[in-house]
């Protein structure tokens, strides 16, 4: 509860930063002239990106089991729904649970481990994009420092994954030798560790990494195009480099704890970059922040809700999820 309150406070601060100077008439004027065609294209692309993400997840899961795309797509959508309405990114756990409902042979812990691998690939992707774009554009010092901090975290995660891939058996053997892990709750903890690490280390056992790289690059290209198209729908001209800067900044900021759906923090980052760095008007920047967030939020939450109902999953099930199942 304490973390949730802090998240809500951070979101409120973000909303204040983004909309403290608001001219409703000017904001309405921007939306009145919206290009519906470009908007529909952006929505179509964000839905298509989930299909690409499901294809990549299928590849990551292959060392454990080959799974059809349909359940992976629906589970990913359910995960987006969870992240949109639940705190602490519990949508990732809901996603693993949703896959378990259709694929009984895969434990929630193993599935959750592969999701962590997927998120690490996302972090690597945005880091590469950040280094490339920040070298081409004069970004403010606060953004550069945030980028350096994120880069350090990414490198640390990569180092940890490599260390685990070569030494996990040794320390798992030591844990299993402990008497406390040979009965009762200890057995469940041992099973949980094995399953989670199995999922976490699947990347090492993927035979063909080329499709994995192609899927990851494709995702960032799609997100990049969505940024450009969303701006164009509001008659805002963004160069590809400028759109990339906006994409990197908003992606970085969603790692900050906030309310579900990154409300506030996402809007603040978009408005600050658009106004202070790119020199766009306040009204058009606020309209863009609202629109780009809605494009990445509403379609996925609504489709995720549909799959949630289809698979008879209830939000309260999150409280009952056990990673060792």
C-alpha positions as CSV (number, residue, x, y, z in Angstrom):
1,X,0.0,0.0,0.0
2,X,2.9,2.4,0.9
3,X,4.5,1.9,-2.6
4,X,1.1,2.4,-4.3
5,X,0.6,5.7,-2.5
6,X,4.1,6.8,-3.5
7,X,3.4,5.8,-7.1
8,X,0.2,7.8,-7.1
9,X,2.0,10.8,-5.7
10,X,4.7,10.5,-8.4
11,X,1.9,10.3,-11.1
12,X,0.2,13.4,-9.7
13,X,3.5,15.3,-9.8
14,X,4.0,14.2,-13.4
15,X,0.5,15.3,-14.4
16,X,1.1,18.7,-12.7
17,X,4.4,19.1,-14.6
18,X,2.7,18.2,-17.9
19,X,-0.5,20.2,-17.6
20,X,0.2,23.0,-15.1
21,X,0.1,25.4,-18.1
22,X,-3.0,24.3,-19.9
23,X,-5.1,26.2,-22.4
24,X,-8.2,24.1,-23.0
25,X,-9.2,26.1,-26.1
26,X,-5.8,25.6,-27.7
27,X,-5.7,22.0,-26.7
28,X,-9.2,21.4,-28.2
29,X,-8.2,23.1,-31.4
30,X,-5.3,20.7,-31.8
31,X,-7.6,17.7,-31.4
32,X,-10.3,19.1,-33.7
33,X,-7.9,18.9,-36.6
34,X,-6.7,15.3,-35.9
35,X,-6.1,13.1,-38.9
36,X,-8.1,9.9,-38.2
37,X,-6.3,7.9,-40.9
38,X,-2.9,8.4,-39.2
39,X,-4.4,7.7,-35.8
40,X,-5.9,4.4,-37.0
41,X,-2.6,3.4,-38.5
42,X,-0.9,4.1,-35.2
43,X,-3.4,1.9,-33.4
44,X,-3.0,-0.9,-35.9
45,X,0.8,-0.8,-35.5
46,X,0.6,-1.0,-31.7
47,X,-1.6,-4.1,-32.0
48,X,0.7,-5.6,-34.6
49,X,3.7,-5.0,-32.3
50,X,2.1,-7.4,-29.8
51,X,2.1,-10.1,-32.5
52,X,5.8,-9.5,-33.1
53,X,6.4,-9.6,-29.3
54,X,4.5,-13.0,-29.2
55,X,6.7,-14.3,-32.0
56,X,9.8,-13.3,-30.0
57,X,8.4,-14.8,-26.8
58,X,7.8,-18.1,-28.7
59,X,11.4,-18.2,-29.7
60,X,12.6,-17.6,-26.2
61,X,10.3,-20.3,-24.8
62,X,11.4,-22.9,-27.5
63,X,14.1,-24.5,-25.3
64,X,11.3,-25.3,-22.8
65,X,8.5,-26.0,-25.1
66,X,7.3,-25.0,-28.6
67,X,4.0,-23.1,-28.1
68,X,1.5,-21.8,-30.7
69,X,1.4,-18.1,-31.3
70,X,-2.3,-17.7,-30.3
71,X,-1.9,-18.4,-26.6
72,X,1.2,-16.3,-26.4
73,X,-0.5,-13.4,-28.1
74,X,-3.5,-13.6,-25.8
75,X,-1.3,-13.9,-22.7
76,X,0.7,-10.9,-23.7
77,X,-2.4,-8.9,-24.2
78,X,-3.6,-9.9,-20.8
79,X,-0.2,-8.8,-19.4
80,X,-0.7,-5.4,-20.9
81,X,-4.2,-5.2,-19.4
82,X,-2.7,-6.1,-16.0
83,X,0.1,-3.5,-16.3
84,X,-2.5,-0.9,-17.3
85,X,-4.7,-1.3,-14.2
86,X,-2.6,-3.1,-11.6
87,X,0.3,-1.5,-9.5
88,X,3.9,-2.7,-9.4
89,X,3.8,-4.1,-13.0
90,X,1.8,-7.1,-11.8
91,X,0.7,-7.6,-15.4
92,X,3.9,-9.5,-16.0
93,X,2.9,-12.0,-13.3
94,X,-0.7,-12.1,-14.7
95,X,0.8,-12.8,-18.2
96,X,2.7,-15.8,-16.9
97,X,-0.4,-17.0,-15.1
98,X,-2.5,-16.6,-18.3
99,X,-0.1,-18.8,-20.3
100,X,-0.2,-21.4,-17.5
101,X,-4.0,-21.6,-18.0
102,X,-3.5,-22.8,-21.6
103,X,-0.1,-24.5,-21.3
104,X,-0.3,-26.7,-18.2
105,X,3.2,-28.1,-18.7
106,X,5.0,-24.8,-18.3
107,X,5.3,-23.5,-14.7
108,X,4.5,-19.9,-13.9
109,X,8.1,-19.5,-12.6
110,X,9.6,-20.7,-15.9
111,X,7.3,-18.4,-17.9
112,X,8.0,-15.5,-15.6
113,X,11.7,-16.1,-16.1
114,X,11.4,-15.9,-19.9
115,X,9.4,-12.6,-19.5
116,X,12.3,-11.2,-17.5
117,X,14.6,-12.2,-20.4
118,X,12.3,-10.4,-22.8
119,X,12.3,-7.2,-20.7
120,X,16.1,-7.4,-20.7
121,X,16.1,-7.5,-24.5
122,X,13.8,-4.4,-24.4
123,X,16.3,-2.6,-22.2
124,X,19.2,-3.5,-24.4
125,X,17.3,-2.3,-27.4
126,X,16.4,1.1,-25.9
127,X,20.0,1.5,-24.7
128,X,21.4,0.9,-28.2
129,X,18.9,3.4,-29.5
130,X,19.7,5.9,-26.8
131,X,23.4,5.8,-27.4
132,X,22.9,6.2,-31.2
133,X,20.4,9.1,-31.0
134,X,22.1,11.0,-28.1
135,X,25.2,11.1,-30.2
136,X,23.3,12.8,-33.0
137,X,21.3,15.3,-31.0
138,X,22.2,17.8,-28.3
139,X,20.1,16.4,-25.4
140,X,19.9,18.1,-22.0
141,X,22.3,17.0,-19.3
142,X,19.5,15.4,-17.1
143,X,18.5,13.2,-19.9
144,X,22.1,12.2,-20.6
145,X,22.7,11.4,-16.9
146,X,19.5,9.3,-16.8
147,X,20.7,7.5,-19.9
148,X,24.0,6.7,-18.4
149,X,22.3,5.4,-15.2
150,X,20.0,3.2,-17.3
151,X,23.0,1.9,-19.3
152,X,24.8,0.9,-16.1
153,X,21.7,-1.0,-15.0
154,X,21.5,-2.8,-18.4
155,X,25.1,-3.8,-18.3
156,X,24.7,-5.0,-14.7
157,X,21.7,-7.2,-15.7
158,X,23.6,-8.6,-18.7
159,X,26.6,-9.4,-16.4
160,X,24.3,-11.1,-13.9
161,X,22.7,-13.2,-16.6
162,X,26.1,-14.3,-17.9
163,X,27.2,-15.1,-14.3
164,X,24.1,-17.1,-13.6
165,X,24.4,-19.0,-16.9
166,X,27.8,-20.3,-16.0
167,X,27.6,-20.7,-12.2
168,X,23.9,-21.4,-11.4
169,X,24.3,-25.1,-11.2
170,X,27.0,-24.8,-8.6
171,X,25.1,-22.6,-6.2
172,X,21.9,-24.5,-6.8
173,X,23.6,-27.7,-5.8
174,X,24.7,-26.0,-2.6
175,X,21.2,-24.8,-1.9
176,X,19.8,-28.3,-2.5
177,X,22.2,-29.8,0.0
178,X,20.6,-27.7,2.7
179,X,18.4,-29.8,4.9
180,X,15.7,-27.1,5.1
181,X,15.1,-27.4,1.3
182,X,14.6,-31.2,1.4
183,X,11.1,-31.2,2.8
184,X,7.9,-29.3,3.1
185,X,8.1,-25.6,2.1
186,X,11.7,-26.1,1.3
187,X,10.9,-28.4,-1.6
188,X,8.5,-25.9,-3.0
189,X,11.2,-23.2,-2.8
190,X,13.7,-25.4,-4.5
191,X,11.3,-26.2,-7.3
192,X,10.5,-22.5,-7.7
193,X,14.2,-21.6,-8.0
194,X,14.8,-24.3,-10.6
195,X,11.8,-23.3,-12.7
196,X,12.6,-19.6,-12.6
197,X,16.2,-20.1,-13.5
198,X,15.2,-22.4,-16.3
199,X,13.1,-19.7,-17.8
200,X,15.8,-17.0,-17.1
201,X,18.5,-19.0,-18.9
202,X,16.5,-19.9,-22.0
203,X,18.3,-17.3,-24.0
204,X,21.5,-19.3,-23.7
205,X,19.8,-22.3,-25.4
206,X,18.1,-20.5,-28.3
207,X,19.7,-22.2,-31.3
208,X,19.1,-19.4,-33.9
209,X,19.5,-15.9,-32.4
210,X,19.0,-14.2,-35.8
211,X,15.2,-14.1,-35.7
212,X,15.5,-13.0,-32.1
213,X,17.5,-10.0,-33.2
214,X,15.2,-9.3,-36.1
215,X,12.1,-9.4,-33.9
216,X,13.7,-7.0,-31.3
217,X,14.8,-4.5,-34.0
218,X,11.4,-4.8,-35.6
219,X,9.6,-3.8,-32.4
220,X,11.7,-0.7,-32.0
221,X,11.1,0.3,-35.6
222,X,7.4,-0.1,-35.1
223,X,7.4,2.0,-31.9
224,X,9.5,4.6,-33.7
225,X,7.0,4.7,-36.6
226,X,4.1,4.9,-34.2
227,X,5.7,8.0,-32.6
228,X,6.1,9.7,-36.0
229,X,2.6,8.7,-37.1
230,X,0.9,9.9,-33.9
231,X,2.6,13.3,-34.2
232,X,1.5,13.5,-37.8
233,X,-2.1,12.8,-36.8
234,X,-2.0,16.0,-34.8
235,X,-0.2,17.9,-37.7
236,X,3.0,18.0,-35.6
237,X,6.1,17.6,-37.7
238,X,8.8,15.5,-36.0
239,X,12.0,14.4,-37.8
240,X,13.0,10.8,-37.3
241,X,15.7,11.7,-34.9
242,X,13.4,13.9,-32.9
243,X,10.8,11.1,-32.8
244,X,13.5,8.7,-31.6
245,X,14.5,11.1,-28.8
246,X,10.8,11.2,-27.6
247,X,10.6,7.4,-27.8
248,X,13.7,6.9,-25.8
249,X,12.8,9.5,-23.2
250,X,9.3,8.2,-22.6
251,X,10.5,4.6,-22.5
252,X,13.1,5.5,-19.9
253,X,10.7,7.3,-17.7
254,X,8.2,4.5,-17.4
255,X,10.7,2.6,-15.3
256,X,10.0,5.2,-12.5
257,X,7.4,3.9,-10.0
258,X,4.0,5.5,-10.7
259,X,0.3,4.7,-10.9
260,X,-0.8,1.8,-13.2
261,X,-0.4,2.7,-16.9
262,X,2.5,5.1,-16.4
263,X,0.0,7.9,-16.1
264,X,1.6,11.2,-15.3
265,X,5.3,10.2,-15.7
266,X,4.8,9.4,-19.3
267,X,3.0,12.6,-20.0
268,X,5.5,14.7,-18.2
269,X,8.4,13.2,-20.1
270,X,6.7,13.7,-23.5
271,X,5.7,17.3,-22.8
272,X,9.2,18.3,-21.4
273,X,11.0,16.8,-24.4
274,X,8.5,18.3,-26.9
275,X,8.5,21.8,-25.4
276,X,12.0,22.3,-23.8
277,X,14.1,20.3,-26.3
278,X,12.2,20.3,-29.6
279,X,10.6,23.7,-29.3
280,X,7.0,22.7,-29.9
281,X,4.1,24.6,-28.5
282,X,2.7,23.7,-25.1
283,X,-0.8,22.9,-26.4
284,X,0.4,20.7,-29.3
285,X,2.9,18.9,-26.9
286,X,0.2,18.2,-24.3
287,X,-2.1,16.9,-27.0
288,X,0.7,14.7,-28.3
289,X,1.4,13.4,-24.8
290,X,-2.3,12.5,-24.3
291,X,-2.6,10.9,-27.8
292,X,0.6,8.8,-27.8
293,X,-0.1,7.5,-24.3
294,X,-3.7,6.6,-25.3
295,X,-2.5,4.8,-28.5
296,X,-0.2,2.6,-26.4
297,X,-2.7,2.2,-23.6
298,X,-6.3,1.9,-24.5
299,X,-6.2,-0.6,-27.5
300,X,-4.1,-3.0,-25.5
301,X,-6.0,-2.7,-22.3
302,X,-9.3,-3.2,-24.1
303,X,-8.1,-6.3,-26.1
304,X,-6.4,-7.6,-23.0
305,X,-9.7,-7.3,-21.1
306,X,-11.4,-9.3,-23.9
307,X,-8.9,-12.1,-23.5
308,X,-9.2,-11.9,-19.8
309,X,-12.9,-12.6,-20.1
310,X,-12.4,-15.2,-22.8
311,X,-10.1,-17.3,-20.5
312,X,-12.3,-16.7,-17.4
313,X,-9.4,-15.0,-15.5
314,X,-10.3,-12.7,-12.7
315,X,-8.2,-9.9,-11.4
316,X,-8.4,-11.3,-7.9
317,X,-6.6,-14.4,-9.2
318,X,-3.4,-12.3,-9.0
319,X,-3.5,-12.7,-5.2
320,X,-3.7,-16.4,-5.5
321,X,-0.8,-16.9,-8.1
322,X,1.9,-19.2,-6.8
323,X,5.1,-19.2,-8.8
324,X,5.8,-22.9,-8.0
325,X,2.7,-24.1,-9.9
